[in-house]
């Protein structure tokens, strides 16, 4: 697990070509390095190269790496470079600092050379910077060695990527089982390619500017903050505020998005790659190009569910996934929430003979606290258990976490995720988690709303709208009336994805979002791109896998864990498990209509019945009560931001929301309105607006 970044500049033939250190100033690399250093405290490295194409075009590239050393301490430094020194270009054109140069030869036999995708000359180089872990790296190493490749490190998974690119090119990622984002510079092709895993476990953000510059530029980074600062330092063109606001409205409505929250900067879509070839940027997105080589398991996801999956199949596949994720040269632990998924992962990991510590966060409100249950599970399994209390001053830490995320991310469970990560990092470098179980095995309460939504969709939309307007939510977010209101409004609006919204209908248009609600997540998640409708239950489930999982859950756990340089691995997101889960019928995943019934059947072999049959609680904090009681300064933080002169940052950001409705929500939630009582629960909506305000003011200061 690491932090990666880089810059590529293209100087078209016939244009002035500055020196490499002028084309990509060292100060730009310093900005990127500073923004990722918290992700990798164990080492750092930089690589520079210049390549000249046959038409005279000159290409400069610089790669930056910060290392969290987990596998092969001695040999796994990065950037990792394979190939010979340049024949021309001067001593400043190609340089490596702090990484590993694998040698002046290509490291493979003459036979393998002939099979490769291009014939390199003595100056050709392949350079890689990599964030994540390749769980099948040992198997791939053997396959590449059989093809004639000579490895120089003992067991580095990064070296597998270098030789794998040499052997297979972009089709390398079809062979990977892992979580990853990585970049490959191929000097023979004068091509930079960046990749991200299928579920977005590892982040990668891209900044591209080609229209306003004489020399087109691409930059990438594990963090958004580095690209925001680089954009200012490089003087790149920024989109107008009107286009910016359209994207931001999607973030506000859902609390997450697959689009970037800042102009010109966007996350790399999960399971896809971007390549800069000649002077144009090409993106391959497997969700709209399922036939592409980068499709991974999305090609499976876009097919029908027609496989009857059994508990024995799940058990054997999951045990294999857990086993592969225990490959580490450092101490390991497991997050133990008290729920089914993390408990099963912990039990299976312990049975593999690995010494583990378990970590749980204790909530201050009993109805949300699962620490006693987690302790009982730890005793049952036989592992050491560490419990950490909620931070006494969350208001002091939230602004810093928002900056770490780099986007207005509206999931309040980021806070406890960070607290438990910080405690775990005091003891271990790697933890296993239970993320993905609810998406793979249908564990959410909203999954039981899919069929009712389908039935309601058969009614005229006008009738659905009238029914929704007559059913207004009340003070409890879990009351039957509130749930019915949300279901009816979802059926009258965009369907299933409306159930994941922070500002569902009608709150979105009351805040002033409706005019752009089909931008951002609505546009990029509209499954009409795939010839599907959201009333189809399989399509609704794909929404969770393709958007909610990577853009909310994976963003949350990576931000929280890597803020303290902790590697989090999720066995339930293993490729072998995902492919089968995506093909399984809904009936086999939910036997008898029981949520996560198939996974429960597996868990009964390892866990007590009271754990297996325990209702899902969810990983949440009592944020609504914290706003009312000022726990940890949260009410004061909320009021300071929403009552400030510019709650949404400088006017240049163009954020314009209905402040009358914002004040109405505050009164209804706090009980400060004319009635003097709490009228409605706006916990997550107020949290979203607080995060937006913190983020907008931070961006305005950059």
Buried (B, 14 or more C-beta within 10 A) or exposed (E): BBBBBBBBBBBBEEEEBBEBBEBBBEEBBEBBBBBBBBBBBBBBBBBBBBBBBEEEBBBBBBBBBBBBBBBBBEBBBBBBBBBBEBEEBEEEBBEBEBBBBBEEEBBBEEEBBEEBBEEBEEBBBBBBBBBBBBBBBEBBBEBBBEBBBBBBBEBBBBBBBBBBBBBBBBEBBEBBBBBBBBBBBBBBBBBBBBBBBBBBBBBBBBBBBBEEBEBBBBBBBBBBBBBBBBBEEBEBEBEEBEEBBBBBBBBBBBBBBBBBBBBBBBBBBBBBBBBBEBEEBEBBBBBBBBEBBBBBBBBBBBEEBEBEBBBEBBBEBBBBBBBBBBBBBEEBBBBBBBBBBBBBBBBBBBEEEBEBBBBBBBBBEEEBBBBEBBBBBBEBBEBEBBBBEBBEEBBEBBBEBBBBBBBBBBBBBBBBBBBBBBBBBEBBBBBBBBBBBBBBBBBBBBBEBBBBBBEBBEEEEEEBBEBBEEBEBBBEBEEEEBBBBBBBBBBBBBBBBBBBBBBBBBBBBBBBBBEBBBBBBBBBBBBEEBEBBBBBBBBBBBBBBBBBBBBBBBBBBBBBBBBBBBBBBBBBBBBBBBBBBBBBBBBBBBEEEBBBBBBBBBBEEBBBEEBBEBEEBBBBBBBBBBBBEBBBBBBEBBBBBBEEEEBBBEEEBBBEBEBEBBBBBBBBBBEBBEEEEBBBBBBBBBBBBBBBBBBBBBBBEE
